[in-house]
Amino acid sequence: MIKINWSYHSHTNYTDGSDTVEGIARHCDKVGIKEIALTEHVTKEPDYDFDRLLLDMKLADDRFNVCVLSGIEAKILPDGTLDCPDDLNGKVDIVIGSVHSLNNMTEQEAYEKLAESDCMIIGHPQFVNEKVLTSMVKTGKIVELSGRYEQPDDVIKAFKEAGLMFSIGLYSHSLENLADFGKLEGVIERLDLQDRLWRFRP
């Protein structure tokens, strides 16, 4: 059975997580996680110092035996853009786009807009149709396998059959759920996704 030691979706105490960047990196080093992406929540006007967050990530990456990747998680807006500053995408390693609030869109409309957006990874997707699949393939999207959200097998299978790659995202907000890979390892084994796992650094 595959053993996972990386995650590309985590939050810190800069927003709704409970732990510092340094504390998360130290924990990853201790438990053997080799790559961790700190993908902080953002909006068009973040209410915290994002440059300071990036500096904290760099310092942690230098100090601990773990690759600390910078990232953001932004929701899709009705106009088809991500709820983040225009210049932020170029500052980070990973951009996750998610459907967190519909803002007068239907779920279908939100996912169809998200599939066409300029994010890298679709966060914890729970809906799919042919238009979404076509757009995701065309734009090279990566599908997040979520450690927190329930994702129906038929949705995951549709992404697999379309030839898409999968990202591991624990969606962790505390150290307690930062190394809980058992659920995702079971999904990967059951749906035979071992050769579809995307890594930032192969």
VEXVEXDO-411358 format. One record per residue: residue in one letter; z, x, y of N, C-alpha, C in turn. Coordinates in nm, 3 decimals. Example, Ala and Ser with C-alpha at 12.3 -4.5 7.8 and 13.67 -1.06 7.14 Angstrom:
+------+---------+---------+---------+---------+---------+---------+---------+---------+---------+
! rest !     n_Z !     n_X !     n_Y !    ca_Z !    ca_X !    ca_Y !     c_Z !     c_X !     c_Y !
+------+---------+---------+---------+---------+---------+---------+---------+---------+---------+
!    A !   0.780 !   1.319 !  -0.569 !   0.780 !   1.230 !  -0.450 !   0.780 !   1.320 !  -0.330 !
!    S !   0.708 !   1.285 !  -0.225 !   0.714 !   1.367 !  -0.106 !   0.787 !   1.290 !   0.003 !
+------+---------+---------+---------+---------+---------+---------+---------+---------+---------+
This chain:
+------+---------+---------+---------+---------+---------+---------+---------+---------+---------+
! rest !     n_Z !     n_X !     n_Y !    ca_Z !    ca_X !    ca_Y !     c_Z !     c_X !     c_Y !
+------+---------+---------+---------+---------+---------+---------+---------+---------+---------+
!    M !   0.000 !   0.085 !  -0.120 !   0.000 !   0.000 !   0.000 !   0.000 !   0.088 !   0.124 !
!    I !  -0.075 !   0.048 !   0.224 !  -0.085 !   0.127 !   0.345 !   0.049 !   0.132 !   0.418 !
!    K !   0.077 !   0.246 !   0.479 !   0.196 !   0.262 !   0.561 !   0.152 !   0.288 !   0.705 !
!    I !   0.195 !   0.203 !   0.795 !   0.153 !   0.212 !   0.935 !   0.258 !   0.291 !   1.013 !
!    N !   0.212 !   0.381 !   1.098 !   0.304 !   0.454 !   1.186 !   0.249 !   0.461 !   1.329 !
!    W !   0.187 !   0.352 !   1.372 !   0.137 !   0.344 !   1.509 !   0.137 !   0.199 !   1.555 !
!    S !   0.148 !   0.178 !   1.686 !   0.140 !   0.043 !   1.743 !   0.085 !   0.054 !   1.884 !
!    Y !  -0.005 !  -0.039 !   1.917 !  -0.071 !  -0.036 !   2.047 !  -0.036 !  -0.156 !   2.135 !
!    H !   0.087 !  -0.208 !   2.117 !   0.131 !  -0.319 !   2.202 !   0.283 !  -0.320 !   2.208 !
!    S !   0.338 !  -0.269 !   2.319 !   0.483 !  -0.265 !   2.338 !   0.515 !  -0.283 !   2.486 !
!    H !   0.636 !  -0.331 !   2.512 !   0.679 !  -0.354 !   2.650 !   0.811 !  -0.283 !   2.677 !
!    T !   0.829 !  -0.240 !   2.801 !   0.947 !  -0.165 !   2.842 !   1.031 !  -0.247 !   2.940 !
!    N !   1.139 !  -0.186 !   2.987 !   1.225 !  -0.256 !   3.084 !   1.165 !  -0.258 !   3.224 !
!    Y !   1.044 !  -0.208 !   3.240 !   0.974 !  -0.229 !   3.367 !   0.939 !  -0.377 !   3.384 !
!    T !   0.921 !  -0.448 !   3.271 !   0.898 !  -0.593 !   3.280 !   0.998 !  -0.665 !   3.189 !
!    D !   0.953 !  -0.719 !   3.074 !   1.044 !  -0.801 !   2.994 !   1.095 !  -0.733 !   2.868 !
!    G !   1.076 !  -0.603 !   2.856 !   1.134 !  -0.528 !   2.745 !   1.276 !  -0.487 !   2.777 !
!    S !   1.349 !  -0.444 !   2.676 !   1.490 !  -0.410 !   2.696 !   1.516 !  -0.260 !   2.704 !
!    D !   1.414 !  -0.177 !   2.677 !   1.439 !  -0.033 !   2.667 !   1.350 !   0.047 !   2.762 !
!    T !   1.398 !   0.165 !   2.795 !   1.324 !   0.253 !   2.885 !   1.208 !   0.320 !   2.811 !
!    V !   1.116 !   0.375 !   2.887 !   1.005 !   0.451 !   2.828 !   1.061 !   0.566 !   2.745 !
!    E !   1.156 !   0.639 !   2.801 !   1.216 !   0.752 !   2.730 !   1.285 !   0.707 !   2.602 !
!    G !   1.358 !   0.596 !   2.609 !   1.428 !   0.546 !   2.492 !   1.333 !   0.506 !   2.381 !
!    I !   1.221 !   0.444 !   2.417 !   1.122 !   0.404 !   2.318 !   1.059 !   0.528 !   2.254 !
!    A !   1.022 !   0.626 !   2.335 !   0.960 !   0.747 !   2.282 !   1.057 !   0.822 !   2.191 !
!    R !   1.183 !   0.830 !   2.230 !   1.283 !   0.897 !   2.146 !   1.297 !   0.826 !   2.012 !
!    H !   1.300 !   0.693 !   2.015 !   1.311 !   0.614 !   1.892 !   1.190 !   0.636 !   1.802 !
!    C !   1.071 !   0.635 !   1.860 !   0.949 !   0.658 !   1.781 !   0.952 !   0.794 !   1.714 !
!    D !   0.995 !   0.894 !   1.788 !   1.007 !   1.029 !   1.734 !   1.104 !   1.031 !   1.616 !
!    K !   1.214 !   0.958 !   1.630 !   1.317 !   0.956 !   1.526 !   1.270 !   0.887 !   1.399 !
!    V !   1.196 !   0.775 !   1.412 !   1.158 !   0.697 !   1.293 !   1.019 !   0.732 !   1.240 !
!    G !   0.950 !   0.824 !   1.305 !   0.822 !   0.871 !   1.252 !   0.699 !   0.795 !   1.298 !
!    I !   0.710 !   0.720 !   1.408 !   0.592 !   0.657 !   1.466 !   0.513 !   0.763 !   1.543 !
!    K !   0.385 !   0.778 !   1.511 !   0.306 !   0.887 !   1.566 !   0.235 !   0.851 !   1.697 !
!    E !   0.200 !   0.723 !   1.714 !   0.134 !   0.677 !   1.836 !   0.198 !   0.547 !   1.883 !
!    I !   0.227 !   0.538 !   2.012 !   0.281 !   0.416 !   2.068 !   0.214 !   0.391 !   2.204 !
!    A !   0.157 !   0.274 !   2.220 !   0.099 !   0.237 !   2.348 !   0.197 !   0.145 !   2.420 !
!    L !   0.233 !   0.182 !   2.541 !   0.320 !   0.100 !   2.624 !   0.231 !   0.019 !   2.717 !
!    T !   0.210 !  -0.105 !   2.679 !   0.110 !  -0.191 !   2.743 !   0.182 !  -0.294 !   2.829 !
!    E !   0.217 !  -0.253 !   2.949 !   0.304 !  -0.336 !   3.032 !   0.232 !  -0.456 !   3.093 !
!    H !   0.308 !  -0.564 !   3.108 !   0.254 !  -0.683 !   3.175 !   0.217 !  -0.649 !   3.319 !
!    V !   0.104 !  -0.703 !   3.362 !   0.062 !  -0.684 !   3.502 !   0.009 !  -0.817 !   3.557 !
!    T !  -0.002 !  -0.821 !   3.689 !  -0.070 !  -0.929 !   3.760 !  -0.156 !  -0.863 !   3.867 !
!    K !  -0.226 !  -0.942 !   3.944 !  -0.308 !  -0.887 !   4.053 !  -0.224 !  -0.802 !   4.149 !
!    E !  -0.098 !  -0.839 !   4.164 !  -0.007 !  -0.765 !   4.251 !   0.123 !  -0.737 !   4.175 !
!    P !   0.127 !  -0.628 !   4.096 !   0.247 !  -0.597 !   4.017 !   0.370 !  -0.584 !   4.107 !
!    D !   0.484 !  -0.631 !   4.056 !   0.606 !  -0.625 !   4.135 !   0.693 !  -0.506 !   4.098 !
!    Y !   0.631 !  -0.401 !   4.045 !   0.702 !  -0.277 !   4.014 !   0.608 !  -0.161 !   4.043 !
!    D !   0.663 !  -0.040 !   4.040 !   0.586 !   0.080 !   4.074 !   0.509 !   0.128 !   3.951 !
!    F !   0.382 !   0.091 !   3.943 !   0.305 !   0.125 !   3.824 !   0.280 !   0.275 !   3.814 !
!    D !   0.263 !   0.343 !   3.925 !   0.245 !   0.488 !   3.921 !   0.368 !   0.557 !   3.866 !
!    R !   0.486 !   0.506 !   3.898 !   0.609 !   0.562 !   3.843 !   0.614 !   0.540 !   3.692 !
!    L !   0.569 !   0.423 !   3.647 !   0.563 !   0.395 !   3.503 !   0.471 !   0.495 !   3.434 !
!    L !   0.356 !   0.521 !   3.493 !   0.263 !   0.618 !   3.433 !   0.326 !   0.756 !   3.425 !
!    L !   0.400 !   0.794 !   3.527 !   0.468 !   0.924 !   3.525 !   0.572 !   0.928 !   3.414 !
!    D !   0.649 !   0.821 !   3.399 !   0.749 !   0.816 !   3.292 !   0.682 !   0.832 !   3.155 !
!    M !   0.565 !   0.770 !   3.138 !   0.493 !   0.781 !   3.011 !   0.449 !   0.925 !   2.986 !
!    K !   0.399 !   0.992 !   3.090 !   0.354 !   1.130 !   3.075 !   0.471 !   1.221 !   3.039 !
!    L !   0.584 !   1.202 !   3.105 !   0.702 !   1.284 !   3.077 !   0.750 !   1.263 !   2.933 !
!    A !   0.747 !   1.137 !   2.887 !   0.789 !   1.108 !   2.750 !   0.692 !   1.168 !   2.649 !
!    D !   0.563 !   1.161 !   2.680 !   0.462 !   1.218 !   2.591 !   0.481 !   1.369 !   2.577 !
!    D !   0.518 !   1.434 !   2.686 !   0.540 !   1.579 !   2.684 !   0.669 !   1.617 !   2.611 !
!    R !   0.768 !   1.530 !   2.616 !   0.901 !   1.565 !   2.567 !   0.919 !   1.539 !   2.418 !
!    F !   0.857 !   1.432 !   2.367 !   0.884 !   1.389 !   2.229 !   0.762 !   1.407 !   2.139 !
!    N !   0.789 !   1.413 !   2.009 !   0.682 !   1.432 !   1.910 !   0.617 !   1.299 !   1.876 !
!    V !   0.560 !   1.236 !   1.976 !   0.489 !   1.109 !   1.960 !   0.384 !   1.102 !   2.070 !
!    C !   0.269 !   1.047 !   2.037 !   0.163 !   1.029 !   2.136 !   0.192 !   0.900 !   2.213 !
!    V !   0.230 !   0.912 !   2.340 !   0.260 !   0.796 !   2.424 !   0.136 !   0.762 !   2.505 !
!    L !   0.076 !   0.647 !   2.477 !  -0.044 !   0.602 !   2.545 !  -0.009 !   0.501 !   2.653 !
!    S !  -0.082 !   0.507 !   2.762 !  -0.059 !   0.413 !   2.871 !  -0.147 !   0.290 !   2.853 !
!    G !  -0.095 !   0.175 !   2.894 !  -0.173 !   0.053 !   2.879 !  -0.121 !  -0.060 !   2.963 !
!    I !  -0.198 !  -0.167 !   2.963 !  -0.159 !  -0.290 !   3.031 !  -0.192 !  -0.409 !   2.942 !
!    E !  -0.120 !  -0.518 !   2.965 !  -0.156 !  -0.647 !   2.906 !  -0.172 !  -0.746 !   3.021 !
!    A !  -0.290 !  -0.806 !   3.031 !  -0.318 !  -0.899 !   3.140 !  -0.374 !  -1.029 !   3.084 !
!    K !  -0.337 !  -1.139 !   3.144 !  -0.389 !  -1.269 !   3.099 !  -0.526 !  -1.294 !   3.160 !
!    I !  -0.602 !  -1.380 !   3.093 !  -0.734 !  -1.418 !   3.143 !  -0.717 !  -1.529 !   3.247 !
!    L !  -0.795 !  -1.522 !   3.354 !  -0.791 !  -1.621 !   3.461 !  -0.911 !  -1.715 !   3.453 !
!    P !  -0.904 !  -1.830 !   3.517 !  -1.014 !  -1.927 !   3.508 !  -1.149 !  -1.874 !   3.555 !
!    D !  -1.148 !  -1.774 !   3.644 !  -1.276 !  -1.719 !   3.690 !  -1.333 !  -1.614 !   3.596 !
!    G !  -1.266 !  -1.591 !   3.482 !  -1.316 !  -1.497 !   3.382 !  -1.271 !  -1.354 !   3.401 !
!    T !  -1.190 !  -1.328 !   3.504 !  -1.137 !  -1.193 !   3.526 !  -0.998 !  -1.182 !   3.466 !
!    L !  -0.952 !  -1.058 !   3.452 !  -0.816 !  -1.034 !   3.405 !  -0.721 !  -1.031 !   3.524 !
!    D !  -0.600 !  -1.076 !   3.501 !  -0.499 !  -1.082 !   3.607 !  -0.438 !  -0.943 !   3.625 !
!    C !  -0.515 !  -0.853 !   3.682 !  -0.468 !  -0.717 !   3.707 !  -0.545 !  -0.660 !   3.825 !
!    P !  -0.488 !  -0.559 !   3.893 !  -0.560 !  -0.496 !   4.003 !  -0.692 !  -0.435 !   3.956 !
!    D !  -0.792 !  -0.438 !   4.041 !  -0.926 !  -0.393 !   4.003 !  -0.929 !  -0.247 !   3.961 !
!    D !  -0.842 !  -0.164 !   4.020 !  -0.848 !  -0.020 !   3.993 !  -0.763 !   0.024 !   3.876 !
!    L !  -0.693 !  -0.071 !   3.810 !  -0.596 !  -0.031 !   3.709 !  -0.661 !   0.006 !   3.577 !
!    N !  -0.771 !  -0.059 !   3.542 !  -0.835 !  -0.032 !   3.413 !  -0.867 !   0.116 !   3.394 !
!    G !  -0.909 !   0.181 !   3.502 !  -0.946 !   0.322 !   3.493 !  -0.829 !   0.417 !   3.487 !
!    K !  -0.707 !   0.365 !   3.505 !  -0.589 !   0.451 !   3.506 !  -0.518 !   0.458 !   3.372 !
!    V !  -0.554 !   0.370 !   3.279 !  -0.479 !   0.360 !   3.155 !  -0.568 !   0.381 !   3.033 !
!    D !  -0.504 !   0.407 !   2.920 !  -0.577 !   0.430 !   2.795 !  -0.623 !   0.301 !   2.729 !
!    I !  -0.540 !   0.197 !   2.737 !  -0.563 !   0.074 !   2.662 !  -0.546 !  -0.048 !   2.753 !
!    V !  -0.642 !  -0.140 !   2.746 !  -0.634 !  -0.265 !   2.822 !  -0.638 !  -0.382 !   2.723 !
!    I !  -0.528 !  -0.456 !   2.717 !  -0.520 !  -0.576 !   2.633 !  -0.539 !  -0.699 !   2.721 !
!    G !  -0.628 !  -0.787 !   2.680 !  -0.644 !  -0.916 !   2.746 !  -0.588 !  -1.024 !   2.655 !
!    S !  -0.510 !  -1.115 !   2.711 !  -0.444 !  -1.217 !   2.630 !  -0.455 !  -1.355 !   2.692 !
!    V !  -0.439 !  -1.456 !   2.608 !  -0.428 !  -1.594 !   2.654 !  -0.279 !  -1.628 !   2.652 !
!    H !  -0.218 !  -1.625 !   2.771 !  -0.075 !  -1.655 !   2.781 !  -0.049 !  -1.788 !   2.849 !
!    S !  -0.133 !  -1.825 !   2.941 !  -0.124 !  -1.957 !   3.004 !  -0.267 !  -2.003 !   3.031 !
!    L !  -0.290 !  -2.133 !   3.013 !  -0.427 !  -2.182 !   3.016 !  -0.479 !  -2.205 !   3.158 !
!    N !  -0.390 !  -2.226 !   3.257 !  -0.434 !  -2.244 !   3.396 !  -0.548 !  -2.346 !   3.408 !
!    N !  -0.524 !  -2.463 !   3.348 !  -0.620 !  -2.574 !   3.352 !  -0.746 !  -2.549 !   3.269 !
!    M !  -0.748 !  -2.445 !   3.187 !  -0.855 !  -2.423 !   3.090 !  -0.814 !  -2.483 !   2.956 !
!    T !  -0.910 !  -2.515 !   2.873 !  -0.878 !  -2.545 !   2.734 !  -0.860 !  -2.412 !   2.660 !
!    E !  -0.800 !  -2.417 !   2.543 !  -0.786 !  -2.295 !   2.463 !  -0.923 !  -2.235 !   2.435 !
!    Q !  -1.019 !  -2.319 !   2.402 !  -1.154 !  -2.270 !   2.375 !  -1.213 !  -2.201 !   2.497 !
!    E !  -1.201 !  -2.261 !   2.613 !  -1.255 !  -2.200 !   2.735 !  -1.188 !  -2.066 !   2.764 !
!    A !  -1.056 !  -2.061 !   2.745 !  -0.983 !  -1.937 !   2.773 !  -1.030 !  -1.824 !   2.683 !
!    Y !  -1.045 !  -1.851 !   2.553 !  -1.088 !  -1.745 !   2.461 !  -1.235 !  -1.707 !   2.483 !
!    E !  -1.317 !  -1.802 !   2.520 !  -1.456 !  -1.769 !   2.548 !  -1.467 !  -1.680 !   2.671 !
!    K !  -1.386 !  -1.704 !   2.772 !  -1.385 !  -1.618 !   2.890 !  -1.326 !  -1.481 !   2.857 !
!    L !  -1.219 !  -1.480 !   2.778 !  -1.156 !  -1.354 !   2.741 !  -1.251 !  -1.264 !   2.662 !
!    A !  -1.329 !  -1.325 !   2.573 !  -1.423 !  -1.247 !   2.492 !  -1.530 !  -1.180 !   2.577 !
!    E !  -1.558 !  -1.235 !   2.695 !  -1.658 !  -1.178 !   2.785 !  -1.597 !  -1.085 !   2.889 !
!    S !  -1.466 !  -1.076 !   2.895 !  -1.399 !  -0.998 !   2.999 !  -1.409 !  -0.848 !   2.970 !
!    D !  -1.355 !  -0.767 !   3.061 !  -1.364 !  -0.622 !   3.045 !  -1.240 !  -0.560 !   2.980 !
!    C !  -1.167 !  -0.638 !   2.900 !  -1.057 !  -0.579 !   2.824 !  -1.111 !  -0.503 !   2.704 !
!    M !  -1.026 !  -0.421 !   2.645 !  -1.062 !  -0.346 !   2.524 !  -1.020 !  -0.420 !   2.398 !
!    I !  -0.897 !  -0.473 !   2.402 !  -0.836 !  -0.539 !   2.286 !  -0.805 !  -0.684 !   2.321 !
!    I !  -0.838 !  -0.776 !   2.230 !  -0.798 !  -0.915 !   2.245 !  -0.659 !  -0.930 !   2.185 !
!    G !  -0.560 !  -0.961 !   2.271 !  -0.423 !  -0.969 !   2.225 !  -0.393 !  -1.092 !   2.142 !
!    H !  -0.333 !  -1.071 !   2.026 !  -0.286 !  -1.175 !   1.933 !  -0.373 !  -1.302 !   1.931 !
!    P !  -0.503 !  -1.290 !   1.903 !  -0.590 !  -1.409 !   1.906 !  -0.555 !  -1.508 !   1.795 !
!    Q !  -0.556 !  -1.637 !   1.833 !  -0.525 !  -1.743 !   1.737 !  -0.634 !  -1.850 !   1.733 !
!    F !  -0.746 !  -1.819 !   1.796 !  -0.858 !  -1.913 !   1.802 !  -0.988 !  -1.835 !   1.792 !
!    V !  -1.088 !  -1.895 !   1.726 !  -1.219 !  -1.831 !   1.720 !  -1.326 !  -1.938 !   1.700 !
!    N !  -1.442 !  -1.916 !   1.758 !  -1.561 !  -1.996 !   1.728 !  -1.682 !  -1.903 !   1.736 !
!    E !  -1.800 !  -1.955 !   1.715 !  -1.918 !  -1.870 !   1.711 !  -1.945 !  -1.802 !   1.845 !
!    K !  -1.922 !  -1.873 !   1.954 !  -1.944 !  -1.814 !   2.085 !  -1.849 !  -1.698 !   2.111 !
!    V !  -1.723 !  -1.716 !   2.072 !  -1.624 !  -1.608 !   2.087 !  -1.664 !  -1.488 !   2.003 !
!    L !  -1.701 !  -1.512 !   1.877 !  -1.741 !  -1.402 !   1.789 !  -1.862 !  -1.328 !   1.844 !
!    T !  -1.963 !  -1.401 !   1.888 !  -2.085 !  -1.339 !   1.941 !  -2.052 !  -1.251 !   2.061 !
!    S !  -1.969 !  -1.302 !   2.151 !  -1.933 !  -1.226 !   2.271 !  -1.850 !  -1.103 !   2.235 !
!    M !  -1.758 !  -1.117 !   2.141 !  -1.673 !  -1.004 !   2.103 !  -1.755 !  -0.894 !   2.038 !
!    V !  -1.850 !  -0.930 !   1.955 !  -1.937 !  -0.829 !   1.893 !  -2.022 !  -0.762 !   2.000 !
!    K !  -2.078 !  -0.841 !   2.090 !  -2.164 !  -0.788 !   2.196 !  -2.090 !  -0.692 !   2.287 !
!    T !  -1.965 !  -0.722 !   2.318 !  -1.888 !  -0.641 !   2.413 !  -1.800 !  -0.538 !   2.343 !
!    G !  -1.804 !  -0.532 !   2.210 !  -1.729 !  -0.430 !   2.137 !  -1.579 !  -0.448 !   2.139 !
!    K !  -1.533 !  -0.572 !   2.140 !  -1.390 !  -0.598 !   2.143 !  -1.322 !  -0.557 !   2.013 !
!    I !  -1.193 !  -0.525 !   2.026 !  -1.107 !  -0.495 !   1.913 !  -1.007 !  -0.609 !   1.900 !
!    V !  -0.977 !  -0.649 !   1.778 !  -0.889 !  -0.762 !   1.750 !  -0.748 !  -0.711 !   1.722 !
!    E !  -0.650 !  -0.767 !   1.790 !  -0.512 !  -0.728 !   1.761 !  -0.456 !  -0.806 !   1.644 !
!    L !  -0.399 !  -0.733 !   1.547 !  -0.315 !  -0.792 !   1.444 !  -0.173 !  -0.789 !   1.498 !
!    S !  -0.113 !  -0.905 !   1.517 !   0.014 !  -0.914 !   1.589 !   0.133 !  -0.917 !   1.497 !
!    G !   0.232 !  -0.837 !   1.532 !   0.358 !  -0.840 !   1.458 !   0.449 !  -0.953 !   1.499 !
!    R !   0.412 !  -1.025 !   1.605 !   0.497 !  -1.134 !   1.656 !   0.435 !  -1.272 !   1.637 !
!    Y !   0.307 !  -1.285 !   1.671 !   0.242 !  -1.415 !   1.666 !   0.185 !  -1.443 !   1.527 !
!    E !   0.189 !  -1.569 !   1.486 !   0.126 !  -1.610 !   1.361 !  -0.024 !  -1.627 !   1.385 !
!    Q !  -0.103 !  -1.561 !   1.304 !  -0.249 !  -1.568 !   1.314 !  -0.304 !  -1.619 !   1.182 !
!    P !  -0.368 !  -1.735 !   1.182 !  -0.418 !  -1.793 !   1.057 !  -0.514 !  -1.698 !   0.985 !
!    D !  -0.505 !  -1.699 !   0.852 !  -0.592 !  -1.612 !   0.772 !  -0.740 !  -1.639 !   0.800 !
!    D !  -0.777 !  -1.767 !   0.820 !  -0.918 !  -1.796 !   0.839 !  -0.970 !  -1.738 !   0.971 !
!    V !  -0.884 !  -1.728 !   1.071 !  -0.923 !  -1.665 !   1.197 !  -0.945 !  -1.516 !   1.177 !
!    I !  -0.851 !  -1.450 !   1.109 !  -0.864 !  -1.307 !   1.083 !  -0.988 !  -1.279 !   0.997 !
!    K !  -1.011 !  -1.362 !   0.897 !  -1.128 !  -1.343 !   0.811 !  -1.258 !  -1.357 !   0.890 !
!    A !  -1.261 !  -1.448 !   0.987 !  -1.382 !  -1.465 !   1.068 !  -1.411 !  -1.338 !   1.148 !
!    F !  -1.307 !  -1.277 !   1.204 !  -1.325 !  -1.151 !   1.277 !  -1.372 !  -1.041 !   1.182 !
!    K !  -1.314 !  -1.037 !   1.063 !  -1.353 !  -0.937 !   0.964 !  -1.500 !  -0.953 !   0.926 !
!    E !  -1.542 !  -1.075 !   0.897 !  -1.680 !  -1.100 !   0.855 !  -1.780 !  -1.070 !   0.965 !
!    A !  -1.734 !  -1.074 !   1.091 !  -1.822 !  -1.039 !   1.203 !  -1.833 !  -0.889 !   1.223 !
!    G !  -1.755 !  -0.812 !   1.145 !  -1.763 !  -0.667 !   1.153 !  -1.674 !  -0.603 !   1.257 !
!    L !  -1.577 !  -0.678 !   1.311 !  -1.491 !  -0.627 !   1.416 !  -1.380 !  -0.539 !   1.360 !
!    M !  -1.329 !  -0.450 !   1.446 !  -1.218 !  -0.363 !   1.410 !  -1.086 !  -0.426 !   1.455 !
!    F !  -0.976 !  -0.381 !   1.392 !  -0.845 !  -0.439 !   1.417 !  -0.747 !  -0.334 !   1.470 !
!    S !  -0.672 !  -0.374 !   1.571 !  -0.567 !  -0.291 !   1.629 !  -0.431 !  -0.340 !   1.582 !
!    I !  -0.338 !  -0.248 !   1.562 !  -0.201 !  -0.283 !   1.525 !  -0.119 !  -0.302 !   1.651 !
!    G !  -0.058 !  -0.419 !   1.667 !   0.024 !  -0.447 !   1.783 !   0.154 !  -0.516 !   1.745 !
!    L !   0.263 !  -0.441 !   1.745 !   0.391 !  -0.501 !   1.709 !   0.440 !  -0.601 !   1.815 !
!    Y !   0.386 !  -0.591 !   1.936 !   0.431 !  -0.676 !   2.047 !   0.582 !  -0.662 !   2.063 !
!    S !   0.630 !  -0.539 !   2.059 !   0.774 !  -0.514 !   2.060 !   0.830 !  -0.519 !   2.202 !
!    H !   0.949 !  -0.576 !   2.212 !   1.023 !  -0.581 !   2.337 !   1.159 !  -0.512 !   2.325 !
!    S !   1.190 !  -0.461 !   2.205 !   1.316 !  -0.391 !   2.184 !   1.298 !  -0.292 !   2.069 !
!    L !   1.392 !  -0.200 !   2.059 !   1.384 !  -0.100 !   1.952 !   1.398 !  -0.165 !   1.815 !
!    E !   1.468 !  -0.277 !   1.808 !   1.493 !  -0.342 !   1.679 !   1.365 !  -0.386 !   1.610 !
!    N !   1.263 !  -0.425 !   1.687 !   1.138 !  -0.469 !   1.622 !   1.025 !  -0.370 !   1.640 !
!    L !   1.060 !  -0.247 !   1.677 !   0.956 !  -0.148 !   1.704 !   0.900 !  -0.084 !   1.578 !
!    A !   0.975 !  -0.086 !   1.469 !   0.926 !  -0.022 !   1.346 !   0.913 !  -0.122 !   1.232 !
!    D !   0.905 !  -0.251 !   1.264 !   0.898 !  -0.355 !   1.161 !   0.752 !  -0.382 !   1.125 !
!    F !   0.696 !  -0.293 !   1.043 !   0.555 !  -0.301 !   1.008 !   0.528 !  -0.381 !   0.881 !
!    G !   0.632 !  -0.428 !   0.814 !   0.613 !  -0.491 !   0.684 !   0.519 !  -0.609 !   0.686 !
!    K !   0.534 !  -0.697 !   0.784 !   0.448 !  -0.815 !   0.792 !   0.302 !  -0.775 !   0.804 !
!    L !   0.273 !  -0.681 !   0.893 !   0.134 !  -0.641 !   0.916 !   0.077 !  -0.566 !   0.796 !
!    E !   0.158 !  -0.485 !   0.732 !   0.111 !  -0.416 !   0.612 !   0.074 !  -0.517 !   0.503 !
!    G !   0.150 !  -0.627 !   0.495 !   0.118 !  -0.731 !   0.399 !  -0.013 !  -0.801 !   0.430 !
!    V !  -0.037 !  -0.829 !   0.559 !  -0.162 !  -0.893 !   0.600 !  -0.281 !  -0.803 !   0.570 !
!    I !  -0.266 !  -0.676 !   0.601 !  -0.375 !  -0.580 !   0.578 !  -0.409 !  -0.572 !   0.430 !
!    E !  -0.306 !  -0.569 !   0.346 !  -0.327 !  -0.562 !   0.202 !  -0.391 !  -0.690 !   0.149 !
!    R !  -0.339 !  -0.804 !   0.193 !  -0.385 !  -0.933 !   0.142 !  -0.530 !  -0.963 !   0.181 !
!    L !  -0.568 !  -0.925 !   0.303 !  -0.702 !  -0.955 !   0.353 !  -0.797 !  -0.835 !   0.344 !
!    D !  -0.750 !  -0.728 !   0.281 !  -0.833 !  -0.609 !   0.257 !  -0.892 !  -0.555 !   0.387 !
!    L !  -0.804 !  -0.519 !   0.478 !  -0.846 !  -0.470 !   0.610 !  -0.827 !  -0.319 !   0.627 !
!    Q !  -0.796 !  -0.250 !   0.519 !  -0.761 !  -0.108 !   0.530 !  -0.869 !  -0.026 !   0.601 !
!    D !  -0.997 !  -0.059 !   0.575 !  -1.105 !   0.020 !   0.634 !  -1.152 !  -0.035 !   0.768 !
!    R !  -1.078 !  -0.131 !   0.823 !  -1.114 !  -0.190 !   0.952 !  -1.010 !  -0.161 !   1.060 !
!    L !  -0.919 !  -0.068 !   1.034 !  -0.813 !  -0.041 !   1.129 !  -0.859 !   0.060 !   1.234 !
!    W !  -0.847 !   0.021 !   1.359 !  -0.888 !   0.105 !   1.472 !  -0.773 !   0.196 !   1.513 !
!    R !  -0.806 !   0.321 !   1.540 !  -0.709 !   0.417 !   1.593 !  -0.760 !   0.475 !   1.723 !
!    F !  -0.671 !   0.486 !   1.820 !  -0.710 !   0.544 !   1.949 !  -0.750 !   0.690 !   1.930 !
!    R !  -0.673 !   0.760 !   1.848 !  -0.703 !   0.900 !   1.816 !  -0.718 !   0.911 !   1.665 !
!    P !  -0.840 !   0.907 !   1.614 !  -0.863 !   0.909 !   1.469 !  -0.800 !   1.030 !   1.402 !
+------+---------+---------+---------+---------+---------+---------+---------+---------+---------+
